[in-house]
Amino acid sequence: MHGEKRLMRKTRVAVLGLSVLAISFGLYLRASKPPQTVLAAAPLLAQAARQSAVSPQRKLIDTYCVECHNQDDRVANLFLDEMDPANVKENPNSGRRLSASCAPA
């Protein structure tokens, strides 16, 4: 009888010790990697940062031109939704078209 109680006590202590160890290890793993919500929010934060730093030229183009001149509608084969107004020299055809075109009022 005495041996059985001792064995039960050792078993309980061992189970309790392993449980504490498993919980501690789980907490360590959880703390060592960023939560998925932070990872999922990263692209949204980057987009918000880009939008807050929008140039006046980009705002003008987005307001008056992109509705027709985009990848979906392809009016005049001019895609202003992807053009960087600060660097028109990258695509000289867009600059020439912009200066020579007469968009509807």
N, C-alpha and C positions, 0 to 999 in steps of 0.2 A: 504494500500500500504506500509506504513512504517513498519507494522508488518511483511509483507511478505519479505521485504528486510532484516529485522533483522533475520528472521528465515532462510533465504538463507545463510546469513553470518555465523550464528551459525552452520548450516549444513556443510558448506565448511570448517570451522575451525575444526569441529569434524572429518570430513573425512580426512583432512590433518593430524590431530593429530593421528588418528588411523593408517594411512599409515606410518607415521614416527615410531610409536610404532611397527608395524608389521615388517618393514624393520630392525629396531634395534634388534628385537628379532631374526629374521632370521640370521643376522650377528653374533649375540651372539652364536646361535646354530652352525653355520658354524665354528666359531673359537674354540668352545669347543671340537670338535672331529677331529681327524686327517683325512686328505683327503684320499680318497680311493686309490689314486695312491701310497701314502706312504705305506699303508697297503699291497697293492699288491706287492710292491717292496721288502718288508721285507724278504721273502724267497730267493729272488735272491741275496740280500746283504749277507745273511747268507751263501749261497753257495759260493759266491765269497770269503768270509773270510776263509772258509774251504779250498778252492782251493789254496789260497795264502799261507797257512800254511801246504802244502803237504810235507810229509817227502820224502827223497830220495828213501826209500824202496817202498813207495806207487807209486812214479813215475816209478820206475823200473817195478813193478808188472803191473801197468796200461799200460806201453809201450809194454811189451813182453808177458804177460800172460792173461790178462783180455779178450783179443779178443776171446779166446776159452773157458776159464774157467770163465763163468758167468752164471747168472740165466737163460738166454735165450738158450744158446748152451749146457750147462750142460755136457761138456766134462769131463770124469772121475768123475762125480758127485762132482766136486770141484769148489766152487764159490768164486773166489778171488776178485770179484767186491765188495763183502760185507765184506770181511775179513779185520780186522785192523792189519797191520803188526807190530804195536807196542805192540799188545796184543795177540799174537798167542796162549798163554796159555788158552784163552777162548775156543778155538776149537783145542784140541790137535791132532785130526785126520788130520787137514789141515797142521799142522807143520810137522807131520810125512810124509805125502804125499809129501810135498814140498821138504823135505830133501832127500827123496828116489826116487823121480821121475826123469825121463829123458825126458824132453820136446824136441820136434823136433827143430832142429837148423834153 
